[in-house]
Amino acid sequence: DGGITQSPKYLFRKEGQNVTLSCEQNLNHDAMYWYRQDPGQGLRLIYYSQIVNDFQKGDIAEGYSVSREKKESFPLTVTSAQKNPTAFYLCASSTGLAEEVSYNEQFFGPGTRLTVL
Amino acid sequence: GQNIDQPTEMTATEGAIVQINCTYQTSGFNGLFWYQQHAGEAPTFLSYNVLDGLEEKGRFSSFLSRSKGYSYLLLKELQMKDSASYLCAVVDSNYQLIWGAGTKLIIKP
């Protein structure tokens, strides 16, 4: 079955530690995204990547870093510089092909809930 | 700036009909999505509109008016499992998704 996996589902870390969230997709999608969602709020874009070895900052990139060494993988590192890291993190992917009209449906992974103790 | 407005919360009765509105002001428009998100889970796709008019899909319908910057999601024959947040997202001129904060729908028996 094709899809997006994120691990772990729940993650705890001590303040001051870096932590990496995994995101893998086997949908053969070019574009991948990381979002943060806080309680009662919508999705805020952290980083996105439209092609391997390239990525762009989203609206709230400070305190986060990413890499895109493989098409299937887009890990997110939450660094100690992120002041309020406790949140629900969602990874998504899409075909990312603008020429496919504008049907840029994003498919989401199950999410990782990060809690900083 | 880019802005998408949705009501924060709505309440409806099982078996009834509810309409969730979304208004947007974005740099360009290349379509509008509605997603459903149950608490603690990932959003799932409901509908996509790029032309004016109504798209019907079972109990759910979505309407778009580009001239008014307005869309709504219509849910009929409400079931308890429809209790969720409903997210409106617009594709802007750069083909990026701009997300609304979502509308939490509470269904009462």
Interface residues (C-beta under 8 A of the other chain):
Chain A: Y35 G40 Q41 G42 L43 R44 L45 Y48 F88 L90 A98 V101 S102 Y103 N104 E105 Q106 F107 F108 G109 P110 G111 R113
Chain B: T8 N30 G31 F33 G40 E41 A42 P43 T44 F45 Y48 V50 L87 A89 V91 Y95 Q96 L97 W99 G100 A101 G102 K104
